[in-house]
Amino acid sequence: MKKTIFITGSTDGIGKLAAQRLASEGHEVFVHGRNPNKVKATVAEIQASASSTEVRGYVADLSDLRAVAALGQQLAKELPRLDVLINNAGVFKSPNATNAEGLELRMVVNYLAPYLLTQALHPQLQQGEQPRIINLSSAAQAPVSMAALQGKAIPGVQEAYAQSKLAITEWSFYLAKQWKDISVIAVNPGSLLNTRMVREGYGTFWSPAEKGSDLLYELAVGAEYSGITGKYYDNDQGGFGKAHRDAYDSRKIAELIQTTEGLLAALV
Ligand SMILES: NC(=O)c1ccc[n+]([C@@H]2O[C@H](COP(=O)([O-])OP(=O)(O)OC[C@H]3O[C@@H](n4cnc5c(N)ncnc54)[C@H](OP(=O)(O)O)[C@@H]3O)[C@@H](O)[C@H]2O)c1
């Protein structure tokens, strides 16, 4: 069955590969990126090779939370329904440690932006057919500092990345309990996949990027994942597994959600 799928950060890496595969099988795919030329080129590339002509591109820099809110409003107007949201866009190394508001960049792009965008798309997901949200986590997960989340302390890149990935995992488990009619899965797509993020960050890789994009494809449309929610898929282990222990700590999750809500209310 043809699905309507929005993938953030689908101008490169595993998001782009997943978008190409989903479109080639006739799904309606919405591509997103921060660079208008790259979005245009990706849409043209997918359209040229896919049987599906339903490929549209959206531009928003996820390090700017007002741009995320504007994207949410645009999508809410243009998409009557959404079956699958893949919060894939992510950043590891960056030229600047913080965004214009002084918030840690990885916290914004990897956690706060997907949080905000997903809230905006709730009505569209509720109209979806067996709707699914796939949130990109990582094997790198570290306890989330509320000071780091609020930009009051700026950790190093590796630490901030790992904190942002535990934050998105904790929130995924929380959301699965809140939105019972929508499946929410947090996923480590596999460590050191051959993408630009990894090549720039580590100068080496362990596995082809397709290891991650094929998993995103399966989680998005695979019948075997229908109705599975509140779980962590660990592609280093090849199945559902255990996230960091904080992701099961209701007190820590409550603190994270409360701080996140307060921060977003003040900023957007
Ligand atoms: N690769 C791995 O081994 C690995 C392992 C664990 C988790 N992950 C996670 O998997 C996801 C995809 O990673 P990848 O390796 O495919 O990375 P990638 O090749 O660097 O692609 C990242 C995508 O996100 C977009 N993006 C980055 N910053 C953005 C911003 N501020 N606003 C909007 N879009 C932005 C990029 O846009 P541009 O094209 O403009 O740069 C690109 O489309 C990330 O969340 C990453 O943390 C990856």
The ligand as a Gaussian input file, in Angstrom:
#p B3LYP/6-31G(d) Opt

LIG

0 1
 N       26.065000       7.290000       9.982000
 C       26.103000       6.631000      11.160000
 O       26.963000       5.767000      11.404000
 C       25.074000       6.927000      12.218000
 C       25.116000       6.193000      13.415000
 C       24.171000       6.440000      14.384000
 C       23.196000       7.404000      14.154000
 N       23.186000       8.112000      12.993000
 C       22.138000       9.127000      12.817000
 O       21.502000       8.923000      11.564000
 C       21.030000      10.190000      11.046000
 C       21.521000      10.382000       9.627000
 O       22.933000      10.433000       9.667000
 P       23.866000      10.321000       8.361000
 O       25.046000       9.566000       8.788000
 O       23.060000       9.901000       7.185000
 O       24.312000      11.869000       8.240000
 P       24.657000      12.782000       6.964000
 O       25.113000      11.970000       5.813000
 O       25.549000      13.852000       7.494000
 O       23.224000      13.409000       6.587000
 C       22.597000      14.252000       7.499000
 C       21.380000      14.891000       6.888000
 O       20.844000      15.813000       7.855000
 C       20.807000      17.120000       7.272000
 N       21.058000      18.170000       8.259000
 C       22.149000      18.335000       9.031000
 N       22.019000      19.458000       9.759000
 C       20.833000      20.014000       9.417000
 C       20.158000      21.208000       9.800000
 N       20.674000      22.089000      10.665000
 N       18.941000      21.465000       9.248000
 C       18.409000      20.611000       8.342000
 N       18.998000      19.478000       7.929000
 C       20.215000      19.190000       8.458000
 C       21.909000      17.097000       6.215000
 O       21.710000      18.151000       5.290000
 P       22.889000      18.607000       4.271000
 O       22.786000      17.642000       3.125000
 O       22.558000      20.013000       3.916000
 O       24.172000      18.491000       5.022000
 C       21.709000      15.692000       5.638000
 O       20.605000      15.680000       4.760000
 C       21.547000      11.251000      12.034000
 O       20.542000      11.578000      12.952000
 C       22.688000      10.545000      12.744000
 O       22.943000      11.085000      14.019000
 C       24.093000       7.889000      12.015000

